[in-house]
Amino acid sequence: MGIKSALKELNGKVKDLSSLHVQTFSGTLEIKVSEEDKFTKLSDALDAADGSVNLSVETLMHFDGDAYNFVTDGIAPELLQVHKDALEAGMNARKALMDMVSGWIN
């Protein structure tokens, strides 16, 4: 990959790096699938679902350190851990990308 194309790709990724937004949902869904159903996207399958889903935890972290958090009352500790794990994975992915970019510069 040439430097010009790398910088172009990086430009698109920088927008993704400016914030980290993680939403964790809980609820119950029932999806009846027959052999004729050919779902290619999760949203298509969800359109055919019965049940309810609620936002349980949400975090929005900006690059400058500002953060917004929402935690619903009575959240199960296991669900909160799932959310924390997703946040950590998102932060690790951003760190890996920044390390890669830093390697290009050095």
matplotlib code that plots the C-alpha trace (Angstrom):
import matplotlib.pyplot as plt

x = [0.0, 1.4, 1.6, -1.1, -3.6, -2.6, -3.3, -6.6, -7.6, -6.4, -8.5, -11.6, -10.5, -9.8, -13.5, -14.1, -11.4, -12.9, -15.5, -16.4, -20.1, -21.2, -24.8, -25.8, -29.4, -31.3, -34.7, -36.3, -36.8, -38.4, -37.6, -39.3, -37.2, -38.2, -36.1, -37.4, -36.2, -32.9, -31.9, -28.8, -28.8, -29.7, -32.1, -34.1, -34.4, -35.3, -38.2, -39.7, -39.2, -41.7, -40.6, -39.0, -35.6, -34.5, -31.4, -29.7, -26.3, -24.9, -21.5, -20.3, -16.7, -15.1, -11.4, -11.0, -12.1, -15.7, -18.0, -21.7, -23.0, -26.5, -27.2, -30.7, -31.9, -31.5, -29.1, -27.7, -23.9, -23.3, -24.9, -22.8, -19.7, -20.6, -20.8, -17.4, -15.9, -17.3, -15.8, -12.4, -12.5, -13.3, -10.6, -8.1, -9.0, -8.5, -5.1, -4.0, -4.9, -3.1, 0.0, -0.1, -0.3, 2.5, 4.6, 4.1, 5.3, 8.4]
y = [0.0, 3.4, 6.3, 8.2, 5.4, 4.7, 8.3, 8.3, 5.1, 6.7, 9.8, 7.7, 5.8, 9.0, 9.9, 6.5, 7.2, 10.4, 8.6, 5.2, 4.4, 1.1, 0.2, -3.0, -4.3, -6.9, -8.5, -11.5, -12.1, -15.1, -15.6, -18.4, -19.4, -21.8, -23.3, -20.8, -17.8, -16.4, -13.7, -11.9, -9.2, -9.3, -6.4, -8.5, -11.3, -8.8, -7.4, -10.9, -11.2, -11.1, -9.8, -6.8, -5.3, -2.5, -0.4, -1.4, 0.3, 3.0, 4.7, 7.4, 8.4, 11.3, 11.5, 14.5, 12.4, 13.6, 10.7, 10.0, 6.9, 5.5, 2.5, 1.3, 0.5, -3.1, -4.2, -7.7, -7.7, -10.2, -7.7, -4.9, -7.1, -7.7, -4.0, -3.4, -6.1, -4.4, -1.1, -2.6, -4.3, -1.0, 0.8, -2.0, -1.8, 2.0, 1.6, -1.0, 1.3, 4.2, 2.0, 1.0, 4.6, 5.6, 2.8, 4.4, 7.7, 6.5]
z = [0.0, -1.0, 1.4, -0.5, -0.3, 3.4, 4.3, 2.5, 4.4, 7.6, 7.0, 7.0, 10.2, 12.1, 12.1, 13.8, 16.4, 17.5, 19.7, 21.0, 21.3, 22.9, 23.5, 25.4, 25.0, 26.9, 26.3, 24.8, 21.1, 19.4, 15.7, 13.9, 10.9, 8.2, 5.5, 3.0, 5.1, 3.8, 6.2, 5.0, 7.7, 11.4, 10.9, 8.5, 11.1, 13.8, 11.6, 11.8, 15.6, 18.4, 21.8, 23.3, 23.6, 25.9, 26.1, 29.4, 29.3, 27.0, 26.9, 24.6, 25.0, 23.1, 22.2, 24.5, 27.5, 27.8, 28.4, 28.7, 30.5, 31.0, 33.2, 33.7, 37.3, 38.5, 35.8, 36.2, 37.0, 34.1, 31.6, 33.0, 32.5, 28.9, 28.4, 30.1, 27.9, 24.7, 25.8, 26.5, 23.1, 21.4, 23.2, 22.4, 18.7, 18.6, 20.4, 17.9, 15.0, 16.6, 17.2, 13.5, 12.4, 14.8, 13.2, 9.8, 11.0, 12.9]

ax = plt.figure().add_subplot(projection="3d")
ax.plot(x, y, z, "-o")
ax.set_aspect("equal")
plt.show()
